[in-house]
Amino acid sequence: MMLRRSSASVLALAAAAFASACAAAPVDTLDLAVPQTPAPVAVEGRERLLYELHLTNFGAAPLHLDGVSVLDADSGAALAAWRGDALAARGRVIGAQNAALDGALRPGERAVLYLEIDLPAKAPRALRHKVEFSAPGAEPGQVEGAQLAPRAAAALQLGPPLRGGPWAAVYAPQWPRGHRRVFYALDGRARLPGRYAIDFVRVDADGRTARGDADLAKNALGYGEPVLAVADGVIAAARDGIGESERVSQRQRHDFDRAPGNYLALALGDGRYALYEHLRPGSLKVRQGERVRRGQPLAELGFTGDSTGPHLHFHVADAPVPLAGEGVAFGFEAFDVLGHYPGAQGLGERPWQARAAELAGERRDELPESNAVIEFVR
């Protein structure tokens, strides 16, 4: 009997010691994944990667994300790092009522970090990711993973989708509901079609976007402007017949399928498709299956679908249906940089700001910087 009690005591002590050791050890229950391997795109002379890091908590305890770093996989050198508010601003929790990444990642939750990295002159062969985290009753931990080798940059550079300018290239990676952060789940898979999307808004020398009553859609400076084929190719998809509101203030929300409004998809011949959205009703000049030439007018800029005002939504994806493809990198063969709007503040209200002398003027084989004001070169 004494022996049994002693054995039970020993087992209890061992279990307590084991539990204490587990509580003090780092909790490594995070899954790291990069579902879409990025390809670099040139932006104002810098090679940039845009991609998403998915973090899923497979443990039974909430984890607080303390820091995320992107490392050179060979040297271990940090290429970029985020902590605190900077980290919270880059992430969203999928499906959570409070989607902001400013607290703990609860068991079973997934966070998506939207990353943009300007690569050094000597680009690394591969990247990996380090995530630092903490949990109640445990020592802080860290995990490294999600190694990736960037894909080669796309060789095909595109012609202008519009004539002349000035055009404000409106997008910003940090906008919570901007193109960069909106996933669409179709056919059992979530995709991010607008990863590199740009809304082109026509402005004048004083920064105005309309003449006269700006609430009238037809008064927008870009309304009715010809939309051009950015390359030789075949029209892979086309939709017309969706009407538009007369006034911007009368715009309505549309269902999932009609959000892009009237659109065209141009097959570029390399597995990519150029998507043009919000086109003017009745303006489409081409049909599905028709072969077109670079610079050929395809339709006109309009105000259909879910649009905050007349503009051309343009992006490139790996599928011809606007919401069913993954957004992929692209660049324009040539355009002039005239200026920019910091954070798009003042668009339509005041002139844009001048760009630094070394960045102004003609840019070649690049994607315009966020909220740059440009003029297309034919």
Salt bridges, closest charged atoms under 4 A:
GLU44 OE1 - ARG355 NH2 3.02
GLU52 OE2 - ARG180 NH1 2.41
GLU52 OE1 - ARG195 NH2 2.72
ASP66 OD1 - HIS64 ND1 2.80
ASP74 OD1 - ARG125 NH2 2.80
GLU109 OE2 - ARG106 NH2 3.02
GLU116 OE1 - ARG90 NH1 2.60
GLU116 OE2 - ARG180 NE 3.17
ASP118 OD2 - ARG46 NE 2.90
ASP118 OD1 - ARG48 NE 2.75
GLU132 OE2 - ARG83 NH1 3.01
GLU144 OE1 - ARG128 NE 2.51
ASP199 OD1 - HIS179 NE2 3.56
ASP199 OD1 - HIS311 NE2 3.21
ASP199 OD1 - HIS313 ND1 3.36
ASP204 OD2 - ARG208 NE 3.00
ASP206 OD2 - ARG208 NH2 3.26
ASP213 OD2 - ARG247 NH1 2.92
ASP215 OD2 - ARG247 NH1 3.15
GLU225 OE2 - ARG202 NH1 3.54
ASP232 OD2 - ARG293 NH1 3.20
ASP257 OD2 - ARG239 NH1 3.01
ASP270 OD2 - ARG272 NE 2.95
GLU277 OE2 - HIS313 NE2 3.72
GLU277 OE2 - HIS315 ND1 3.87
GLU300 OE1 - ARG280 NE 2.65
ASP306 OD2 - ARG253 NH1 3.66
ASP306 OD1 - HIS254 ND1 2.99
GLU326 OE2 - ARG189 NH2 3.55
GLU326 OE1 - ARG195 NH2 3.11
GLU333 OE2 - ARG294 NH2 3.24
GLU362 OE1 - ARG364 NH1 3.65
GLU366 OE2 - ARG363 NH2 2.92
GLU369 OE2 - ARG46 NH2 2.94
GLU369 OE1 - ARG48 NH1 3.06
